[in-house]
Amino acid sequence: MEEERKVLYVEALVKTGNLPRAKYEAVAFLRAHPTSPHAARLRALVQQ
């Protein structure tokens, strides 16, 4: 459930307007889990 928690964290950062931190967290996640089923969702979140 760690991956899901991280996706929700990034989503919360985006919704509260902290896009720089959201991008940082998303990049870190994608480096650690490049083939995660959550990868596309994270990319979409930070490209807004």
PQR file of N, CA, C, O and H, with PARSE charges and radii, in Angstrom:
ATOM      1  N   MET A   1       0.815  -1.198   0.000 -0.4000 1.5000
ATOM      2  CA  MET A   1       0.000   0.000   0.000 -0.0000 2.0000
ATOM      3  C   MET A   1       0.860   1.264   0.000  0.5500 1.7000
ATOM      4  O   MET A   1       0.334   2.374  -0.082 -0.5500 1.4000
ATOM      5  N   GLU A   2       2.141   1.103   0.089 -0.4000 1.5000
ATOM      6  CA  GLU A   2       3.041   2.257   0.093 -0.0000 2.0000
ATOM      7  C   GLU A   2       2.924   3.063  -1.200  0.5500 1.7000
ATOM      8  O   GLU A   2       2.933   4.293  -1.169 -0.5500 1.4000
ATOM      9  H   GLU A   2       2.568   0.201   0.156  0.4000 1.0000
ATOM     10  N   GLU A   3       2.815   2.375  -2.326 -0.4000 1.5000
ATOM     11  CA  GLU A   3       2.699   3.086  -3.604 -0.0000 2.0000
ATOM     12  C   GLU A   3       1.408   3.904  -3.652  0.5500 1.7000
ATOM     13  O   GLU A   3       1.418   5.055  -4.089 -0.5500 1.4000
ATOM     14  H   GLU A   3       2.807   1.376  -2.351  0.4000 1.0000
ATOM     15  N   GLU A   4       0.324   3.327  -3.215 -0.4000 1.5000
ATOM     16  CA  GLU A   4      -0.949   4.047  -3.204 -0.0000 2.0000
ATOM     17  C   GLU A   4      -0.880   5.271  -2.299  0.5500 1.7000
ATOM     18  O   GLU A   4      -1.410   6.330  -2.633 -0.5500 1.4000
ATOM     19  H   GLU A   4       0.316   2.392  -2.860  0.4000 1.0000
ATOM     20  N   ARG A   5      -0.228   5.119  -1.161 -0.4000 1.5000
ATOM     21  CA  ARG A   5      -0.094   6.241  -0.237 -0.0000 2.0000
ATOM     22  C   ARG A   5       0.671   7.384  -0.887  0.5500 1.7000
ATOM     23  O   ARG A   5       0.303   8.549  -0.738 -0.5500 1.4000
ATOM     24  H   ARG A   5       0.202   4.258  -0.890  0.4000 1.0000
ATOM     25  N   LYS A   6       1.721   7.053  -1.600 -0.4000 1.5000
ATOM     26  CA  LYS A   6       2.533   8.088  -2.251 -0.0000 2.0000
ATOM     27  C   LYS A   6       1.733   8.807  -3.330  0.5500 1.7000
ATOM     28  O   LYS A   6       1.833  10.027  -3.464 -0.5500 1.4000
ATOM     29  H   LYS A   6       2.020   6.106  -1.721  0.4000 1.0000
ATOM     30  N   VAL A   7       0.940   8.066  -4.101 -0.4000 1.5000
ATOM     31  CA  VAL A   7       0.107   8.692  -5.134 -0.0000 2.0000
ATOM     32  C   VAL A   7      -0.889   9.649  -4.496  0.5500 1.7000
ATOM     33  O   VAL A   7      -1.087  10.755  -4.999 -0.5500 1.4000
ATOM     34  H   VAL A   7       0.858   7.076  -3.993  0.4000 1.0000
ATOM     35  N   LEU A   8      -1.510   9.251  -3.413 -0.4000 1.5000
ATOM     36  CA  LEU A   8      -2.451  10.127  -2.722 -0.0000 2.0000
ATOM     37  C   LEU A   8      -1.752  11.361  -2.158  0.5500 1.7000
ATOM     38  O   LEU A   8      -2.319  12.454  -2.161 -0.5500 1.4000
ATOM     39  H   LEU A   8      -1.349   8.353  -3.005  0.4000 1.0000
ATOM     40  N   TYR A   9      -0.538  11.189  -1.681 -0.4000 1.5000
ATOM     41  CA  TYR A   9       0.247  12.310  -1.164 -0.0000 2.0000
ATOM     42  C   TYR A   9       0.529  13.317  -2.278  0.5500 1.7000
ATOM     43  O   TYR A   9       0.356  14.520  -2.086 -0.5500 1.4000
ATOM     44  H   TYR A   9      -0.078  10.301  -1.679  0.4000 1.0000
ATOM     45  N   VAL A  10       0.959  12.829  -3.438 -0.4000 1.5000
ATOM     46  CA  VAL A  10       1.239  13.714  -4.567 -0.0000 2.0000
ATOM     47  C   VAL A  10      -0.041  14.417  -4.999  0.5500 1.7000
ATOM     48  O   VAL A  10      -0.022  15.612  -5.295 -0.5500 1.4000
ATOM     49  H   VAL A  10       1.099  11.851  -3.594  0.4000 1.0000
ATOM     50  N   GLU A  11      -1.138  13.694  -5.037 -0.4000 1.5000
ATOM     51  CA  GLU A  11      -2.418  14.300  -5.408 -0.0000 2.0000
ATOM     52  C   GLU A  11      -2.794  15.420  -4.432  0.5500 1.7000
ATOM     53  O   GLU A  11      -3.261  16.478  -4.853 -0.5500 1.4000
ATOM     54  H   GLU A  11      -1.153  12.724  -4.796  0.4000 1.0000
ATOM     55  N   ALA A  12      -2.594  15.193  -3.151 -0.4000 1.5000
ATOM     56  CA  ALA A  12      -2.890  16.213  -2.147 -0.0000 2.0000
ATOM     57  C   ALA A  12      -1.986  17.433  -2.331  0.5500 1.7000
ATOM     58  O   ALA A  12      -2.444  18.567  -2.194 -0.5500 1.4000
ATOM     59  H   ALA A  12      -2.214  14.333  -2.809  0.4000 1.0000
ATOM     60  N   LEU A  13      -0.726  17.211  -2.635 -0.4000 1.5000
ATOM     61  CA  LEU A  13       0.179  18.330  -2.879 -0.0000 2.0000
ATOM     62  C   LEU A  13      -0.287  19.169  -4.062  0.5500 1.7000
ATOM     63  O   LEU A  13      -0.260  20.398  -4.003 -0.5500 1.4000
ATOM     64  H   LEU A  13      -0.355  16.289  -2.746  0.4000 1.0000
ATOM     65  N   VAL A  14      -0.709  18.518  -5.123 -0.4000 1.5000
ATOM     66  CA  VAL A  14      -1.204  19.231  -6.304 -0.0000 2.0000
ATOM     67  C   VAL A  14      -2.453  20.036  -5.937  0.5500 1.7000
ATOM     68  O   VAL A  14      -2.565  21.209  -6.293 -0.5500 1.4000
ATOM     69  H   VAL A  14      -0.730  17.519  -5.171  0.4000 1.0000
ATOM     70  N   LYS A  15      -3.372  19.414  -5.239 -0.4000 1.5000
ATOM     71  CA  LYS A  15      -4.634  20.081  -4.892 -0.0000 2.0000
ATOM     72  C   LYS A  15      -4.436  21.269  -3.957  0.5500 1.7000
ATOM     73  O   LYS A  15      -5.232  22.207  -3.970 -0.5500 1.4000
ATOM     74  H   LYS A  15      -3.281  18.461  -4.951  0.4000 1.0000
ATOM     75  N   THR A  16      -3.392  21.236  -3.158 -0.4000 1.5000
ATOM     76  CA  THR A  16      -3.130  22.357  -2.252 -0.0000 2.0000
ATOM     77  C   THR A  16      -2.203  23.391  -2.868  0.5500 1.7000
ATOM     78  O   THR A  16      -1.825  24.361  -2.210 -0.5500 1.4000
ATOM     79  H   THR A  16      -2.745  20.474  -3.148  0.4000 1.0000
ATOM     80  N   GLY A  17      -1.836  23.189  -4.124 -0.4000 1.5000
ATOM     81  CA  GLY A  17      -1.047  24.175  -4.834 -0.0000 2.0000
ATOM     82  C   GLY A  17       0.455  24.041  -4.703  0.5500 1.7000
ATOM     83  O   GLY A  17       1.190  24.931  -5.128 -0.5500 1.4000
ATOM     84  H   GLY A  17      -2.142  22.401  -4.658  0.4000 1.0000
ATOM     85  N   ASN A  18       0.921  22.965  -4.132 -0.4000 1.5000
ATOM     86  CA  ASN A  18       2.355  22.774  -3.953 -0.0000 2.0000
ATOM     87  C   ASN A  18       2.909  21.916  -5.101  0.5500 1.7000
ATOM     88  O   ASN A  18       3.406  20.811  -4.885 -0.5500 1.4000
ATOM     89  H   ASN A  18       0.324  22.241  -3.786  0.4000 1.0000
ATOM     90  N   LEU A  19       2.810  22.448  -6.311 -0.4000 1.5000
ATOM     91  CA  LEU A  19       3.221  21.698  -7.492 -0.0000 2.0000
ATOM     92  C   LEU A  19       4.719  21.382  -7.514  0.5500 1.7000
ATOM     93  O   LEU A  19       5.090  20.286  -7.933 -0.5500 1.4000
ATOM     94  H   LEU A  19       2.406  23.345  -6.486  0.4000 1.0000
ATOM     95  N   PRO A  20       5.598  22.299  -7.079 -0.5600 1.5000
ATOM     96  CA  PRO A  20       7.025  21.935  -7.072  0.2800 2.0000
ATOM     97  C   PRO A  20       7.323  20.699  -6.220  0.5500 1.7000
ATOM     98  O   PRO A  20       8.078  19.821  -6.638 -0.5500 1.4000
ATOM     99  N   ARG A  21       6.738  20.636  -5.044 -0.4000 1.5000
ATOM    100  CA  ARG A  21       6.960  19.466  -4.181 -0.0000 2.0000
ATOM    101  C   ARG A  21       6.314  18.218  -4.772  0.5500 1.7000
ATOM    102  O   ARG A  21       6.872  17.124  -4.689 -0.5500 1.4000
ATOM    103  H   ARG A  21       6.125  21.350  -4.705  0.4000 1.0000
ATOM    104  N   ALA A  22       5.131  18.387  -5.373 -0.4000 1.5000
ATOM    105  CA  ALA A  22       4.453  17.261  -6.015 -0.0000 2.0000
ATOM    106  C   ALA A  22       5.312  16.683  -7.130  0.5500 1.7000
ATOM    107  O   ALA A  22       5.434  15.465  -7.257 -0.5500 1.4000
ATOM    108  H   ALA A  22       4.677  19.276  -5.441  0.4000 1.0000
ATOM    109  N   LYS A  23       5.907  17.555  -7.936 -0.4000 1.5000
ATOM    110  CA  LYS A  23       6.768  17.088  -9.022 -0.0000 2.0000
ATOM    111  C   LYS A  23       7.990  16.362  -8.469  0.5500 1.7000
ATOM    112  O   LYS A  23       8.394  15.327  -8.999 -0.5500 1.4000
ATOM    113  H   LYS A  23       5.808  18.545  -7.833  0.4000 1.0000
ATOM    114  N   TYR A  24       8.572  16.902  -7.413 -0.4000 1.5000
ATOM    115  CA  TYR A  24       9.731  16.270  -6.790 -0.0000 2.0000
ATOM    116  C   TYR A  24       9.376  14.858  -6.316  0.5500 1.7000
ATOM    117  O   TYR A  24      10.102  13.902  -6.586 -0.5500 1.4000
ATOM    118  H   TYR A  24       8.243  17.743  -6.983  0.4000 1.0000
ATOM    119  N   GLU A  25       8.263  14.743  -5.615 -0.4000 1.5000
ATOM    120  CA  GLU A  25       7.836  13.442  -5.086 -0.0000 2.0000
ATOM    121  C   GLU A  25       7.486  12.470  -6.218  0.5500 1.7000
ATOM    122  O   GLU A  25       7.788  11.280  -6.130 -0.5500 1.4000
ATOM    123  H   GLU A  25       7.673  15.520  -5.395  0.4000 1.0000
ATOM    124  N   ALA A  26       6.853  12.975  -7.275 -0.4000 1.5000
ATOM    125  CA  ALA A  26       6.493  12.119  -8.399 -0.0000 2.0000
ATOM    126  C   ALA A  26       7.737  11.593  -9.100  0.5500 1.7000
ATOM    127  O   ALA A  26       7.807  10.411  -9.437 -0.5500 1.4000
ATOM    128  H   ALA A  26       6.608  13.942  -7.346  0.4000 1.0000
ATOM    129  N   VAL A  27       8.716  12.459  -9.320 -0.4000 1.5000
ATOM    130  CA  VAL A  27       9.961  12.027  -9.967 -0.0000 2.0000
ATOM    131  C   VAL A  27      10.668  10.973  -9.119  0.5500 1.7000
ATOM    132  O   VAL A  27      11.156   9.972  -9.644 -0.5500 1.4000
ATOM    133  H   VAL A  27       8.659  13.419  -9.046  0.4000 1.0000
ATOM    134  N   ALA A  28      10.722  11.199  -7.818 -0.4000 1.5000
ATOM    135  CA  ALA A  28      11.363  10.234  -6.922 -0.0000 2.0000
ATOM    136  C   ALA A  28      10.638   8.884  -6.979  0.5500 1.7000
ATOM    137  O   ALA A  28      11.274   7.831  -7.013 -0.5500 1.4000
ATOM    138  H   ALA A  28      10.325  12.012  -7.392  0.4000 1.0000
ATOM    139  N   PHE A  29       9.324   8.929  -6.989 -0.4000 1.5000
ATOM    140  CA  PHE A  29       8.543   7.701  -7.072 -0.0000 2.0000
ATOM    141  C   PHE A  29       8.815   6.983  -8.385  0.5500 1.7000
ATOM    142  O   PHE A  29       9.038   5.773  -8.400 -0.5500 1.4000
ATOM    143  H   PHE A  29       8.808   9.785  -6.961  0.4000 1.0000
ATOM    144  N   LEU A  30       8.797   7.724  -9.484 -0.4000 1.5000
ATOM    145  CA  LEU A  30       8.985   7.113 -10.801 -0.0000 2.0000
ATOM    146  C   LEU A  30      10.384   6.528 -10.971  0.5500 1.7000
ATOM    147  O   LEU A  30      10.559   5.536 -11.679 -0.5500 1.4000
ATOM    148  H   LEU A  30       8.617   8.707  -9.472  0.4000 1.0000
ATOM    149  N   ARG A  31      11.363   7.124 -10.337 -0.4000 1.5000
ATOM    150  CA  ARG A  31      12.709   6.544 -10.368 -0.0000 2.0000
ATOM    151  C   ARG A  31      12.750   5.220  -9.607  0.5500 1.7000
ATOM    152  O   ARG A  31      13.406   4.268 -10.030 -0.5500 1.4000
ATOM    153  H   ARG A  31      11.221   7.929  -9.762  0.4000 1.0000
ATOM    154  N   ALA A  32      12.055   5.176  -8.502 -0.4000 1.5000
ATOM    155  CA  ALA A  32      12.049   3.970  -7.674 -0.0000 2.0000
ATOM    156  C   ALA A  32      11.128   2.883  -8.235  0.5500 1.7000
ATOM    157  O   ALA A  32      11.380   1.692  -8.048 -0.5500 1.4000
ATOM    158  H   ALA A  32      11.523   5.950  -8.158  0.4000 1.0000
ATOM    159  N   HIS A  33      10.065   3.296  -8.921 -0.4000 1.5000
ATOM    160  CA  HIS A  33       9.053   2.350  -9.400 -0.0000 2.0000
ATOM    161  C   HIS A  33       8.651   2.683 -10.841  0.5500 1.7000
ATOM    162  O   HIS A  33       7.499   3.042 -11.081 -0.5500 1.4000
ATOM    163  H   HIS A  33       9.860   4.263  -9.074  0.4000 1.0000
ATOM    164  N   PRO A  34       9.556   2.574 -11.784 -0.5600 1.5000
ATOM    165  CA  PRO A  34       9.257   3.008 -13.158  0.2800 2.0000
ATOM    166  C   PRO A  34       8.160   2.208 -13.859  0.5500 1.7000
ATOM    167  O   PRO A  34       7.542   2.709 -14.799 -0.5500 1.4000
ATOM    168  N   THR A  35       7.914   0.998 -13.425 -0.4000 1.5000
ATOM    169  CA  THR A  35       6.880   0.180 -14.075 -0.0000 2.0000
ATOM    170  C   THR A  35       5.617   0.045 -13.226  0.5500 1.7000
ATOM    171  O   THR A  35       4.782  -0.822 -13.483 -0.5500 1.4000
ATOM    172  H   THR A  35       8.415   0.592 -12.662  0.4000 1.0000
ATOM    173  N   SER A  36       5.483   0.888 -12.231 -0.4000 1.5000
ATOM    174  CA  SER A  36       4.313   0.838 -11.357 -0.0000 2.0000
ATOM    175  C   SER A  36       3.032   1.103 -12.148  0.5500 1.7000
ATOM    176  O   SER A  36       3.030   1.897 -13.089 -0.5500 1.4000
ATOM    177  H   SER A  36       6.161   1.592 -12.022  0.4000 1.0000
ATOM    178  N   PRO A  37       1.952   0.442 -11.764 -0.5600 1.5000
ATOM    179  CA  PRO A  37       0.670   0.740 -12.403  0.2800 2.0000
ATOM    180  C   PRO A  37       0.191   2.165 -12.103  0.5500 1.7000
ATOM    181  O   PRO A  37      -0.748   2.647 -12.735 -0.5500 1.4000
ATOM    182  N   HIS A  38       0.823   2.829 -11.156 -0.4000 1.5000
ATOM    183  CA  HIS A  38       0.465   4.198 -10.781 -0.0000 2.0000
ATOM    184  C   HIS A  38       1.273   5.247 -11.539  0.5500 1.7000
ATOM    185  O   HIS A  38       1.026   6.443 -11.383 -0.5500 1.4000
ATOM    186  H   HIS A  38       1.587   2.438 -10.642  0.4000 1.0000
ATOM    187  N   ALA A  39       2.215   4.829 -12.342 -0.4000 1.5000
ATOM    188  CA  ALA A  39       3.121   5.761 -13.017 -0.0000 2.0000
ATOM    189  C   ALA A  39       2.370   6.745 -13.912  0.5500 1.7000
ATOM    190  O   ALA A  39       2.646   7.944 -13.874 -0.5500 1.4000
ATOM    191  H   ALA A  39       2.415   3.858 -12.469  0.4000 1.0000
ATOM    192  N   ALA A  40       1.448   6.267 -14.696 -0.4000 1.5000
ATOM    193  CA  ALA A  40       0.711   7.155 -15.605 -0.0000 2.0000
ATOM    194  C   ALA A  40      -0.099   8.183 -14.819  0.5500 1.7000
ATOM    195  O   ALA A  40      -0.172   9.348 -15.210 -0.5500 1.4000
ATOM    196  H   ALA A  40       1.223   5.293 -14.727  0.4000 1.0000
ATOM    197  N   ARG A  41      -0.697   7.763 -13.734 -0.4000 1.5000
ATOM    198  CA  ARG A  41      -1.489   8.689 -12.895 -0.0000 2.0000
ATOM    199  C   ARG A  41      -0.601   9.790 -12.328  0.5500 1.7000
ATOM    200  O   ARG A  41      -0.984  10.960 -12.338 -0.5500 1.4000
ATOM    201  H   ARG A  41      -0.638   6.817 -13.417  0.4000 1.0000
ATOM    202  N   LEU A  42       0.570   9.431 -11.840 -0.4000 1.5000
ATOM    203  CA  LEU A  42       1.480  10.431 -11.299 -0.0000 2.0000
ATOM    204  C   LEU A  42       1.930  11.409 -12.366  0.5500 1.7000
ATOM    205  O   LEU A  42       1.974  12.616 -12.127 -0.5500 1.4000
ATOM    206  H   LEU A  42       0.881   8.481 -11.832  0.4000 1.0000
ATOM    207  N   ARG A  43       2.262  10.902 -13.530 -0.4000 1.5000
ATOM    208  CA  ARG A  43       2.674  11.791 -14.628 -0.0000 2.0000
ATOM    209  C   ARG A  43       1.556  12.785 -14.965  0.5500 1.7000
ATOM    210  O   ARG A  43       1.810  13.973 -15.166 -0.5500 1.4000
ATOM    211  H   ARG A  43       2.226   9.922 -13.724  0.4000 1.0000
ATOM    212  N   ALA A  44       0.337  12.292 -15.023 -0.4000 1.5000
ATOM    213  CA  ALA A  44      -0.793  13.150 -15.348 -0.0000 2.0000
ATOM    214  C   ALA A  44      -1.020  14.209 -14.263  0.5500 1.7000
ATOM    215  O   ALA A  44      -1.361  15.352 -14.568 -0.5500 1.4000
ATOM    216  H   ALA A  44       0.131  11.327 -14.860  0.4000 1.0000
ATOM    217  N   LEU A  45      -0.835  13.832 -13.025 -0.4000 1.5000
ATOM    218  CA  LEU A  45      -1.037  14.773 -11.918 -0.0000 2.0000
ATOM    219  C   LEU A  45      -0.094  15.954 -11.979  0.5500 1.7000
ATOM    220  O   LEU A  45      -0.504  17.089 -11.735 -0.5500 1.4000
ATOM    221  H   LEU A  45      -0.558  12.904 -12.777  0.4000 1.0000
ATOM    222  N   VAL A  46       1.155  15.707 -12.298 -0.4000 1.5000
ATOM    223  CA  VAL A  46       2.149  16.787 -12.238 -0.0000 2.0000
ATOM    224  C   VAL A  46       2.307  17.530 -13.558  0.5500 1.7000
ATOM    225  O   VAL A  46       3.082  18.484 -13.632 -0.5500 1.4000
ATOM    226  H   VAL A  46       1.489  14.785 -12.496  0.4000 1.0000
ATOM    227  N   GLN A  47       1.599  17.121 -14.592 -0.4000 1.5000
ATOM    228  CA  GLN A  47       1.682  17.824 -15.867 -0.0000 2.0000
ATOM    229  C   GLN A  47       0.563  18.857 -16.028  0.5500 1.7000
ATOM    230  O   GLN A  47       0.380  19.406 -17.115 -0.5500 1.4000
ATOM    231  H   GLN A  47       0.969  16.346 -14.532  0.4000 1.0000
ATOM    232  N   GLN A  48      -0.161  19.117 -14.987 -0.4000 1.5000
ATOM    233  CA  GLN A  48      -1.259  20.075 -15.062 -0.0000 2.0000
ATOM    234  C   GLN A  48      -0.749  21.490 -15.136  0.5500 1.7000
ATOM    235  O   GLN A  48      -1.543  22.429 -15.204 -0.5500 1.4000
ATOM    236  H   GLN A  48      -0.012  18.671 -14.104  0.4000 1.0000
TER
END
